[in-house]
């Protein structure tokens, strides 16, 4: 490629020098000019080929880089597949028993779960027995001494009683050897009735694992059944759109009734006016027949009375 470009440049130089020499000798020729033009065109084509060559070279560099990247990716994928195959081959197979592992099948579990209602509550826990009350009384024999005999831990010559020999408040207020267990622990193991009802409002209610009939009639299933009974397909039924349609029909009905009422009033008014006109015409005809007037004249003509409109002429005479 470099040799071709050098040849084109040499041709241009030779053609240009020949043309300059002919001009310097005052004898230019058209052949030298055409030779320079052809050399310039050849140089232009050569430069275009160089540009195409450089673009192709850059494209080849990009393709080589992409090929190297894809080769590396393929190599990594093959290594990963080989490692995965080795791991899969080393995994121990699990042998499942032919018989089911559970005492029930999934069909039985699904059938049982299908019959469970969302309002089902678990049964109440069994009542727990009251634990025995602790013995609050201390026997005198447990001390191991008598009132007149000093204890083993007492020091001779000391008349102060030991803490074990001191009477407890229970012994001083409740004489006796034992206390009933119910009296000691009954108030601590059971809640008052009002507090138990507050914590568990359903304590004294009857447990029913399904909703009552009145609540079923207020639900969506009852509404769907009512629509089916009325001949309405519940699929795609929109109560809001139905309410708007009914409201629109009611408004159209009221508007139609109002238009009919106005039309009826207009018709009645026109009929009354026509009757009034006919009655007036009959009265005029009867008056004409009674008064003996010709048929063309319906009522007597009133004579107009002459009135003075101004007295300015008399006022002028008086002033003179």
Secondary structure, 3 states (H helix, E strand, C coil): CHHHHHHHHHHHHHHHHHHHHHHHCCCCCHHHHHHHHHHHHHHHHHHHHHHHHHHHHHHHHHHHHHHHHHHHHHHHHHHHHHHHHHHHHHCCCCCCCCCCCCCCCHHHHHHHHHCCCCCCCCCCCCCCCCCCCCCCCCCHHHHCCCCCCCCCCCCCCCCCCCHHHCCCHHHHHCCCCCCCHHHHHHHHHCCCHHHHHHHCCCCCCCCCCCCCHHHHHCCHHHHHHHHHHCCCCCCCCCHHHHHHHHHHHHHHHHHHHHHHHHHHHHHHHHHHHHHHHHHHHHHHHHHHHHHCCCCCCCCCCCCCCCCCCCCHHHHHHHHC
